[in-house]
Amino acid sequence: MKESVAPDGSRHAIPTHGEALAQFEELRWRAPAFPKTVVVQGLGFVGAAVAAVIAGARDAAGRPLYFVIGTDLATPGSYWKVAKINAGEAPIGSPDAELGALIEDGTRATGNLRATTCEEAYGLADVIVVDLPLDVTGWDGGTGIEIGLATFEAALGAIGRHIRPDTLVVIETTVPPGACEKIAAPILERERRARGIAKPLLLAHAYERVMPGPRYVDSIRRFWRSYSGADARSAAAAGEFLQSFIDTGSFPLWELPNTASSEMAKLMENSYRAVNIAWVHEWTLLAERLGVNLFEVVESVRVRKGTHDNMRYPGFGVGGYCLTKDSLLAQWSAGAMFGADVTLGITLEALRINRRMPLHTFDLALELAGGSLAGKRVLVAGVSYLAEVADTRSSPTEILVDELARAGAEAVVHDPHVRCWPERPGVEMVESLQQGLEAADGLVLAVPHRAYQRIEFTGERLKFVVDAQNVLDDDRAQWLHERGMRVAGVGKGHWRKSGY
Ligand SMILES: NC(=O)c1ccc[n+]([C@@H]2O[C@H](COP(=O)([O-])OP(=O)(O)OC[C@H]3O[C@@H](n4cnc5c(N)ncnc54)[C@H](O)[C@@H]3O)[C@@H](O)[C@H]2O)c1
């Protein structure tokens, strides 16, 4: 029997297709008890939360608007998400208690939320929401960009094999501009034609702005949303669907004129952020040489509301699934889908800078260690890509830990939200921050988790601390200095000037 192991260590037997189909029968008879059925394809960081929010939508009388079925794959890497939802648990650990409450309520109290591995679910749907991954592979900083389209294409094929004539497909996945028109629609049309469906396809793009973290649920339900339809009917259907679970009274929808616009909007949003971060890194290096506290400088500039209040702060690096790849989808699309000879020069350079950024933290550690880290045990605090989230994809800690290993250091890691680190399974994770600290020669604060704000520096072994995320204030840095430890901080030129 095949098993799927969740990040929390729980083990789930993967059903055979026959067993899954038998369980699916329950969904077939349960669905008609609700006004409409929504199927969410892909139960990852986005889809699991989207399914929970849609299951929480209510009519004026407080009755559920939808029966929601989440689908994912019967694979060791993914099945646990299906099992967890059916057990009434959020698959993703989150500081937002509302996510768990919505899933528990949907699976137990109202019974309008279920998950399955059966693609037959698409045949029950009035609306299908697509929350699939679309990976960028093989970018080495140069011009070659490869897109992992196979997963996306296969999943759309599954929808097309079962979809009903009037079902609306809403693609939330971040895709290259042109993907809805030139990839998704042709696959869905081909499969529908093969089944004799002649009615025009209802297809829309409504990209997700969900932010896993303390406002996970509200970042879907109470947040602005842009969307577009493949045609006027699709746009109208998508607008009606979105307003049924988003608080559009406070956060009005923005309809863009075509799917390429909404596909591009998502990529531009994330590229803007990536460029902003890279640009601040350049000033970080300058400030450190000049003895300037760049945090205070940025703070003083940010008072200019409307033009400068979004300036980023110095930091450790850029991670996560989105900011590290989304710009590349745009660059790929230019040539591969539109034959356009356009280079997003500033944007791609920003991505290169962001990739190198954790090496600056490494350089600070090397300097504090007196020029060699060989044989030193360095505790890196934080492996997720963002404070208070459990997502470790493309974490900048990977780059630092690899560089520490190359320098002959023994890197160990800690993270209050992560039990195992799938991207670096060979790296030791310490459960107790305190014990980890007492056994380390150096500490790097890589993620500003709240738990690190209260860190207590006990033990005699620790010789240096690099604060890459503005976790320590000046008093604590001074305190460490007075106890004989060397201290550096990214963007903290004033600490360097004080000879810490
Ligand atoms: N993670 C974020 O914070 C975030 C925010 C906004 C937008 N996005 C975008 O949303 C999309 C999804 O991101 P994610 O973080 O949820 O990815 P993810 O990898 O966590 O989840 C995707 C899920 O889709 C499943 N899947 C793959 N093929 C399938 C198929 N044929 N049928 C059913 N399920 C299938 C995978 O097994 C996986 O569980 C991406 O385009 C991403 O860029 C992500």
The ligand as an SDF file (V2000), in Angstrom:
LIG
                    3D

 44 48  0  0  0  0  0  0  0  0999 V2000
    1.6270   30.3160   -2.5350 N   0  0  0  0  0  0  0  0  0  0  0  0
    1.2170   31.5720   -2.6270 C   0  0  0  0  0  0  0  0  0  0  0  0
    1.3520   32.3420   -1.6880 O   0  0  0  0  0  0  0  0  0  0  0  0
    0.5490   32.0850   -3.8830 C   0  0  0  0  0  0  0  0  0  0  0  0
   -0.0790   33.3200   -3.8580 C   0  0  0  0  0  0  0  0  0  0  0  0
   -0.7270   33.7850   -4.9820 C   0  0  0  0  0  0  0  0  0  0  0  0
   -0.7160   33.0150   -6.1350 C   0  0  0  0  0  0  0  0  0  0  0  0
   -0.0630   31.8110   -6.1670 N   0  0  0  0  0  0  0  0  0  0  0  0
   -0.1120   31.0200   -7.4040 C   0  0  0  0  0  0  0  0  0  0  0  0
   -1.1650   30.0610   -7.2550 O   0  0  0  0  0  0  0  0  0  0  0  0
   -0.8240   28.8380   -7.9350 C   0  0  0  0  0  0  0  0  0  0  0  0
   -0.8350   27.6730   -6.9670 C   0  0  0  0  0  0  0  0  0  0  0  0
    0.1760   27.8870   -5.9960 O   0  0  0  0  0  0  0  0  0  0  0  0
    0.3160   26.9950   -4.6940 P   0  0  0  0  0  0  0  0  0  0  0  0
    1.2730   27.7120   -3.8270 O   0  0  0  0  0  0  0  0  0  0  0  0
   -1.0170   26.6400   -4.1540 O   0  0  0  0  0  0  0  0  0  0  0  0
    0.9740   25.6820   -5.3320 O   0  0  0  0  0  0  0  0  0  0  0  0
    1.0830   24.2520   -4.6330 P   0  0  0  0  0  0  0  0  0  0  0  0
    2.1410   23.5200   -5.3440 O   0  0  0  0  0  0  0  0  0  0  0  0
    1.1520   24.4140   -3.1410 O   0  0  0  0  0  0  0  0  0  0  0  0
   -0.3210   23.5730   -4.9440 O   0  0  0  0  0  0  0  0  0  0  0  0
   -0.7070   23.1190   -6.1920 C   0  0  0  0  0  0  0  0  0  0  0  0
   -1.4230   21.7910   -6.0190 C   0  0  0  0  0  0  0  0  0  0  0  0
   -1.9360   21.3600   -7.2890 O   0  0  0  0  0  0  0  0  0  0  0  0
   -1.8860   19.9520   -7.2840 C   0  0  0  0  0  0  0  0  0  0  0  0
   -2.0490   19.3970   -8.6210 N   0  0  0  0  0  0  0  0  0  0  0  0
   -1.1350   19.2530   -9.6130 C   0  0  0  0  0  0  0  0  0  0  0  0
   -1.7040   18.6560  -10.6680 N   0  0  0  0  0  0  0  0  0  0  0  0
   -3.0090   18.3980  -10.3570 C   0  0  0  0  0  0  0  0  0  0  0  0
   -4.0850   17.7970  -11.0330 C   0  0  0  0  0  0  0  0  0  0  0  0
   -3.9620   17.2890  -12.2670 N   0  0  0  0  0  0  0  0  0  0  0  0
   -5.2680   17.7080  -10.3910 N   0  0  0  0  0  0  0  0  0  0  0  0
   -5.4240   18.1830   -9.1390 C   0  0  0  0  0  0  0  0  0  0  0  0
   -4.4250   18.7710   -8.4440 N   0  0  0  0  0  0  0  0  0  0  0  0
   -3.2290   18.8760   -9.0550 C   0  0  0  0  0  0  0  0  0  0  0  0
   -0.5350   19.6560   -6.6460 C   0  0  0  0  0  0  0  0  0  0  0  0
   -0.4410   18.3140   -6.2180 O   0  0  0  0  0  0  0  0  0  0  0  0
   -0.5090   20.6770   -5.5030 C   0  0  0  0  0  0  0  0  0  0  0  0
   -1.0380   20.1390   -4.3070 O   0  0  0  0  0  0  0  0  0  0  0  0
    0.5370   29.1070   -8.5680 C   0  0  0  0  0  0  0  0  0  0  0  0
    0.3450   29.5660   -9.8580 O   0  0  0  0  0  0  0  0  0  0  0  0
    1.1150   30.2080   -7.7070 C   0  0  0  0  0  0  0  0  0  0  0  0
    2.0920   30.9650   -8.3920 O   0  0  0  0  0  0  0  0  0  0  0  0
    0.5470   31.3250   -5.0570 C   0  0  0  0  0  0  0  0  0  0  0  0
  1  2  1  0
  2  3  2  0
  2  4  1  0
  4  5  1  0
  4 44  2  0
  5  6  2  0
  6  7  1  0
  7  8  2  0
  8  9  1  0
  8 44  1  0
  9 10  1  0
  9 42  1  0
 10 11  1  0
 11 12  1  0
 11 40  1  0
 12 13  1  0
 13 14  1  0
 14 15  2  0
 14 16  1  0
 14 17  1  0
 17 18  1  0
 18 19  2  0
 18 20  1  0
 18 21  1  0
 21 22  1  0
 22 23  1  0
 23 24  1  0
 23 38  1  0
 24 25  1  0
 25 26  1  0
 25 36  1  0
 26 27  1  0
 26 35  1  0
 27 28  2  0
 28 29  1  0
 29 30  1  0
 29 35  2  0
 30 31  1  0
 30 32  2  0
 32 33  1  0
 33 34  2  0
 34 35  1  0
 36 37  1  0
 36 38  1  0
 38 39  1  0
 40 41  1  0
 40 42  1  0
 42 43  1  0
M  CHG  2   8   1  16  -1
M  END
$$$$
